[in-house]
Structure formats: C-alpha cells, structure tokens
Amino acid sequence: MSSTRTRRERLPIPLRLEDFLNPERVALVMWDMQNGLAGRAPEVDTIRKNALRLIDSAERLAIPVIWSRHILPPLELTTGPFLLFLMKKQKVDHPSKLTPQLQRGMDDTNFIDGMAPLPHHIVLEKSQPSLFVDTPLDLRLKTMGIDTLVIAGVATDIGVEFTCRHAAALGYYTVVAEDATGAYTREAHERSLAYLRGWTTPVVSTDTICKAWDAQQSWDAQKA
C-alpha cells in the first residue's frame, strides 16, 4: 500500500468542522502578535482577549502553539516586492526614503502586552507574509504529524490569508478564528474573511473553536 494511501486513512479529509478541529491533527498559530503589527490593529484588545482564550483551550489538550515573529532584514537585503510594499505603508516614493522598521531589537518586534510564548511553545522568525517561507514550519508540522492550522492574529488580509493560501498549496488545512484576527481596517478584514470562506478555510468564532476543544477534553476525561 502506498504511503499516500496510508496517510489518507490515518488523516481523512475533514468534511465537518469538528474534523478540522480534531486536536490530534491541529496546531494553533499566533500570527504576528507584536507591537508594530497586531499592536496597531484598531481591535487589538478584542483580538488579544480571544487569542488568550484559544491558547488556554489549546493548552488543556496539549495542542501545539506556534508563534510567528516578523523580523525584517536590513533594507539593503530586502527583496524588491517587499520594498514596494514598505513604500506604500510608509507613503514614500523611493526606497531611499524608507525608515527601517521591525528590525531585531526594536520595540515593534516585541510581543504585545499580555501575550508571550510559553517555554514549550514554538517561535518561528520570518520576514515574509507566509509562515512557510524560509522557516522550518513544514518540517515541524510533518514531525508532529499535524496537517491543520488554526490561525489567530494580525493582519487578516496579509499574513493570515497568505499563509492559508500557501498552506493549501502544500497540502495543509486551515481554520481562521474570525474574532481573534484583525486587519488595519474593518473593510480589509471582512474582504479577506469573505475570500477565505469561499476557499477551503472554515472561518468561525473563538467560542466555536473553544467549545469544540473543550468538548473533546470532556470526552477524553470520560474515557480515562
């Protein structure tokens, strides 16, 4: 029997939400919960509150928690497309006018108040809006036997959506916690969620995810 066939039998395609959220197949991703990124989102307080609920629920089931940390290289080592992106963000018309940001040691790379990885969490540094680019994420997930990411953080329309698209291209599933993610405008957030809903990504509330995981914990306790 082929390895592909064996894998499909062990991890069947999720057809229901509870299949996507099966603790045996998921990891929780905290996306760019940093001062210079999540800290600038208008709804950061709500995002933080719901993200902490997700972490607490994941911890009770020993679901792996993965944090992304966005660290940019020096401007002279930054790719052209990302320089153009930074120019739009900083509203300048030439790369020479860019101000360095998100560099190692700057305050905007620190995690927002009230949120920090626990010692056993996985922290992956990256410089692109996909957690699969130039990081060991794919290797870590394969090692842990995980094929689904539950994602919270900022920004919905940039890194969250990019990572969901990239994940699907690599054969992974994703779930987005709609009220534990955010963008820099409500319109950008809703536009991205609408795309993801039409894609292969369930978009659900923090409450829905936590209830599914808490129910699994209760079931496990009954079996013990």
N, C-alpha and C positions, 0 to 999 in steps of 0.2 A: 504494500500500500504506500502511496506517495506521501511525503511529508506534508504537502499542501492538504491532502485529504484528511490526514490525521489532525492537523491544526483546525480545520473547519469543524471536525467532530468535537474537538475539545472546546473551541470558542465559536459557537454558531453565530451567524449573522444576527445582530439584535433586531428584533421585529417590534418589540414593545418597549416602552420607556424603562420598565424595570429590568429589561435585558441590558440596555445601555448602562444602567446604573449599578449593575451587579458588582459588588465590592471585590469579587475575585478577578475582575478584568480592568478596573479603573485606577487612575491616579488623578489627584486634584492638582490643578495648576493655578498658582497665584501669579498673575501676569503684571509685571512692572509696577508693583506697589511701592513706588519710590516718590520722594518729594517732588522731583522735577517732572513726573509723569502723572501718576494717579493723584498726587497732591494738588494738581492744577485742575482736576475734573470738578465741575460745579456740584456734583452729587457725591463727593468723596466720603462724606460722613455715612450716608446710606450704604455705599459700596463697602466701606470698612466694616460696618456692623454685620452685613450679610456675609462677607468673606470670612469673618471670625466665626460665624455660625457654621459655615461649611468646614472650616478647619477643625472645629470642635467635634463635629459629627464624623468627619473622616478619621480623626484620631481614635475615636472609640472603636472603630472597625479595623484599625491598623492599615488604613488606605494610605499609600504613599502620597506625600505632599511635595510638589516641585515648585520652586520659586524661580522666576526669571529675574535677572538683574541686568539692566541695559547700561553698558559701559561703551562709550564711543571711542574709537581710536583718534589719535591726533588728526587734525583736518587734512594734513598732507597725505595721510594714509586712508582717508575716507573715500569710498567709491563715488564716481560721478553722479549716478542717480540719487544717492543719498545726500550729496552736496546740494543738488537741486531741491530736494525735499526740505533740507535745513534752510535754504534760502527763502523758500515760501513761508516756512514757520517764522523766520526772523524778519521777513519782509525786506530783504535786501536784493540788489540786482546783480551782485557779483560775488563769487566765492571769497574774494579777498576781504570782503566786508563782514564775513561771518564771525561771530563770537563763539569761542569754544564752549561747549556745554556737555553735561553728562560724562565728564572725564573722571577717571579714577581719583578718589579723594575729595571730590566736590560734594557739597551737601545734597545736590539734586540726585545723587546716586544712592543716598541713604533711604532706607525703608521708612514709610510714613509712621507717624506716632501711633503707638498701639498695635503695630504689626511688625513682626520679625520672625524669621525662620527658627524653629526649634532645632536643637543639636542634631537630631536624626533626620531632619528634612534635607532635601536635595536642592542646592542652589546652583543654577547654571547661568554663567555670564554670557551675554550675546551682544551683538552690535547691529543686528538686522531685525526686521519686524516679523520674523518667524523663528520659533524656538528650535526648529530643525536645522537651521543654517549655522554651520561652524560650531556646533555644540555636540556633546555625546548623548543627546536626548534619545535618539533612535536606539543606540546601544543599550542605554539604561532601561528603556521600556522592554526591549527584547529580553534582556537579562531577567527582568522581573515578571515576564510573561503577561505584560499589560498591552491591551490593544485599544483602550478608550481613555480619552482625556476629558475631565470635567473642568471647564475654564471659568475663572473669575478674574477681574482686573480691568486695566485701562491701557489702551483705548480700544473700544469695541471695533471701530471701523479701520483700525490699523493692525496692530499686532494680533489681536484676538481673531479677527477674520482671516488675516494672512495665515496664522497657524492652523486654523480649521481647514482652510483650503489645502495647505501643504500636507497636513496630516492625512487627508483623504487620498492625496496623490501617492502617499507612502503606505496606504492600506490601514490607517488608523481611523477610529471613530471619534467623534467629539460631541460634547454636550455643553451648552453655554448657559450659565446662570444669569438670567436677564437682569435681575436686580442686584447682582453683585459684580456687574460690569458697567462700564460707562465710557463716554467719549467727552469731547470738549464742547459739543453742542448736543442738545437733545435730538435734533434732526439727524445728525450723523449717527448717533446711537441707534435710533429707530430704523434708519435706512439699512444699516448693516444687519441688524436683527432680522429685518424682513428678507434680506438675501439669504441669510443662514437658515431661516425657517423653510425657504424654498429649496434648499440644498439638502444635505443628508444629516444636518445637525439639529437635534432637538434643542429648542430654546424654551427653558422652563424657569420657574421661580426657585429661589433658595429654599423656600418652605417645602416645595415639591421634592427637591433633592434630599433634604434632611429627613423628611418623613419616610422616604424610600429607604434611606440608610438606617434610620432608627428602627424601622420595621424589621430590617434584616438583623439588626443587633438583638431585637427581642426574640426573633426566630432562632438565632444561634443560641441564646440563653436557654430557651425551652429545650433544645436538643441536648444541651450539655448535661 
